[in-house]
Amino acid sequence: MLAYSEVTEFSGQVGDFRAKVHRRARYVDQSKCTACGACAEKCPTRIPNEFNFGLNERKAIYKDYAQGIPSVYTIDPNHCRVLQGKKCGVCAKVCQAKAIDYEQKDYDVELNVSAVIVATGYELFDATQIPEYGYGKLPNVISSLEMERLLSAGGPTSGHLTRPSTIRGEVRLKELPKLIAKAEKDENQDGLVQLKQEQEWLEDHVHRFHLAKKLGFIQCVGSRDFRFHKYCSSYCCMHSIKEAIIAREHESETQSYIFYMDLRTVGKGFEEYKVRGAEVSGLKYIRGRVAEITQDKDLNPVVRYEDTERRTVQSLTLDMVILANACSAPKNTPKVAQLLGVALDENNFLKTHPNRPLDTSVPGIFTCGCAQGPLDIPESVAQASSAAARAAEVVMTGGQALAV
Amino acid sequence: MASNEVLIIGGGIAGMQAALDLGDMGIKVHLVEKNPSIGGKMAQLDKTFPTNDCTI
């Protein structure tokens, strides 16, 4: 397993590919680290945790999640004080296994392989491209993956549906006393008044709004939209229904509304799941496109939509809105494709053979999962086993199987 | 001489499953992942549909 690594050079042909893999330094000796976490506990540097979309903080020495494999900590060289030329060294002092190594260097590995499987996955569609939904501006409008982190017992809120405006408000409330003390010292009267007003407002807001109980899910954000992706991202209908069902399991008073164009619940047991969502978890499915999301003075998102079944335009005030972001090809896919010499389709997913759906344009290079187009987990797993079988054919026959 | 190893680029659910299957066949696999941990998007998910099983 070569984690924290990237393929940088690639050449050859089926049965005899050569690849250079660049292995980035973790500044932690993988053979010694026991992943006890003492280093992260004592590390003085706090930065937004990208694994949880900045909903909490991590340290400069970190592990994305507790069960992460390989079970080893990594130092972020952009934020570590020592690697930025300052004084610190706390992690090296507390590490009983003596695993910290600030001198560790990146290095390259040369590989000779018979076949390649490209499973580079997808990226979430950037919803800031749809300004009318206010993503990035309205604090309580979040992406489907941010919702996952909020629902997760191992996430930033331990599974409570705390509104992001409350999470950020609590962080800001901790900072404010220091800023107020500074303003008092500097005799900055205008600043002081402003800060005190902000503190008062936030204390009231955090006190009155805690858990999100009235949720809106907006489907097809960036998919089936001619401005962005024409295709259907396939898994988002089920994904939103699942998040709404789990939210209800966490808090029985939760009421969810799902705004959809069509609910595409195609798959084994999927339609039944949708029906169960309505019957058992009280989900309300509303057929219609949301035109705009604004917010009221309490930072509650207000959704304006056309109910196409009732033929009326309506507004609904919610606690939190979750966008079903489209499944986009990762931004660096063209670079990866150029490196490997494989063709892409019009949506920047890997182009596949019409009769052999996991074969790319290069013999001996296969693909599976969302690298070739949007898929849910069961389909990705099925494709992965299939791609493994195709790769095994090449290995067993030295590439002869592909000559047909 | 032709190699009998396979390179998998991407350590998400698809890459991991392909690596496990090839490993079970006795084929040596190099699984390359750009992030510090494997798991990909799936590791960020809480539960999966339609059974609400835990992902990790």
Interface residues (C-beta under 8 A of the other chain):
Chain A: M1 L2 A3 Y4 S5 E6 V7 G15 D16 F17 A19 V21 R26 F51 Y62 K63 D64 Y65 Q67 G68 I69 P70 V72 T74 L111 N112 V113 S114 A115 V116 I117 V118 A119 T120 G121 Y122 L145 E148 R149 L151 S152 A153 G154 G155 G159 M238 H239 I241 K242 I245 I246 E249 G267 K268 G269 F270 E272 Y273 V336 C368 G369 C370 A371 D376 I377 S380 V381 Q383 A384 S385 A387 A388 A389 A391 A392 V395 G398 G399
Chain B: A2 S3 N4 E5 V6 L7 I8 I9 G10 G11 G12 I13 A14 G15 M16 Q17 A18 A19 D21 L22 M25 I27 H30 L31 V32 E33 K34 N35 P36 S37 I38 G39 G40 K41 M42 A43 Q44 L45 D46 K47 T48 F49 P50 T51 N52 I56
